[in-house]
Amino acid sequence: MIIDKKGRLFGKVSIIDILAIVIVIAVVAFVGVKFKKNDSGSLFTQKEDRIQVVYLIEEVKDFVVDELKIGDPARESVYKASFGNVVDIKRDKSISWVRTDQGKLYKTSKEGYSSVYITMEATGTYGNNGVTIGSGEYFIGQSIVLNIGKTQLYGKICDMKKVG
């Protein structure tokens, strides 16, 4: 017989001993897989992309724009997602919309204000339905608050593309 009257396998090892050894091996294997560092990715994770994000603020005080610098870190204020560093700043006349007495809108600018395009390079996942950066999902046309260097700005994402 394979198992004797005392519950030992082949008369030498008990079934309980075998179960204990199997459980210990399973726990060690689980912990090893869980903490193993794997840079190649897996079927369930995507490799992150370098993403260039262009952010537009149509009307902001000049003294705020004066504080912006290339290389400043950028972080979105709700999810605290890092938008990387500023790689380009383009300043222009402010964009203000005024309604006439006839109800028509026309574009003008204000003294002491500027519009600014800020280009940043972030790391995230670029997809057909927007971009995931950190724990946030972002889309062209979305209004967000960004902390850039020592400033806080409210504007819209006007372009996103994968780089490299």
N, C-alpha and C positions, 0 to 999 in steps of 0.2 A: 504494500500500500504506500501511496505517496505521503499521506498524513497519518501519523500514528495516533494512539489513544490520548496522548498528552498534548496533541495539537501541534506537533513539530513536523516540519517538512523534511522528508527523508530521514526522520529520526534525529535531526541535528538542529534545525533553525525553526523557531516558532513563527506562525503566521503573523502575530502581533509585531515581532521583530522586523519582518519584511515590510509590513505596512508603515512602521515608524521610519525605516530607511527610505522608502519611496516618498513619504511626505517630506522628509528632510531634503532629499534631492530636488523635489518639486519646488520647495521654498527657495533653495539656493539658486536654481535655474531662473525662477521668477525675478528674484532680486538682481541677479546678474543681467538679465535682459532689460530690466527697468532702468538701471543705472549705467548701462553701457553707452559710451559716447559714440555716436555714429554720424559722421559728416556727410555720408553719401545720401542721406534721406531715406525714406521708406515709401511704401505705397500710400501711406496715409498723410504724409507731409509734403508740402511743395517747397521747392527751393525759392528763396526770396529774390526779387528782382530789384535792380536799381531803377528808381522812378523819378523823373523830373516833373515837379509840380509848379505850375505858374499860378500865382495868387494875385488878384486884382483888388485894389482899394480905390474906389472912384473919387472919394473926397476925404482927405485927411489933412490935419493941420501941418504946415511946413516944418515946425519944430520937431514933430514926431518923425517925419521922413528924414530930417537931418541926423537923427540918432541911428538910422539903419546902416549897417556895414556889411560888406561882403565877408563871409565866413561866420557871421552870427549864427548861433544855434536857433532853430525854430521848433516850437512845440505847440501842438493843438491843445486848447485849454480844457476840453471836456474829458476826453479819453487819455490825455497826457501823452499822446502819440508823438514820437519824434519825427519831424519832417526834415531831419538832417540839418545841413547848413545852407545859408544863402549863397548862391553862386552868381546871381546877377540882380541888379536893381535898375529899373528904368522909370524915370520920373517924367511927368508931363503936367500940363495944365489940369486943374481939377475938372471933374465932370459933374455938373449940377443941372438938374432938370427944373425948368420953370414953366408954369402954366399961364398962358395969356388970358385976357378977358374973354376971348372967344373960345376958350377951352382947349386950345392947342398947346402941346408940349414942345419946348425947344431946349436944346443943349447949350449951356453956357459954362463959365468958370467963375470961381470966387477968388478974390484977392486974399492971400495968406494961406491958401489951401493948394494941394497938389493931388494928382492921381499917381498911383505907383503900381508897377508890375514887379513882383518879387518872384524870382525863380529859385527853387530849392531842390536839392537832391536827397531823396529819402530811400529807405529800404522797406519793401513790402511785397505784396502779391498783386500783380497786375492781372486783371481779368476782363471779360467781356461786359461785366456788370459793375464797373467801378474798380477801385483799388482798396485793398486792405492794408492799413499801416498800423502796427501795434494791434490794439483791440477794436479799432474804429474802421468803419467803411466810409469811403469818400467818393464823391461823384462830381463831374463837371457841372458847374452852376450852383453847387452847394455853398451856402453861407456858413462860415466858421470863424471862430476867434482864434488868432494865432499870437503866441508870445514869441517875439523875435528879439533877441538880445535883451535890451532894457525896455522894449516897447510892447504894447498890446494893441492889436489891430483887428478890425472887423471888416471882412471882405468876402470875396467869392473865389472859388477855384475856377479858373478859366481854361486850363489845359493840363493834361496829364499824359505822359508818354513814357514807355520803357526805354531805358538808355543802355547802350553797350551790348 
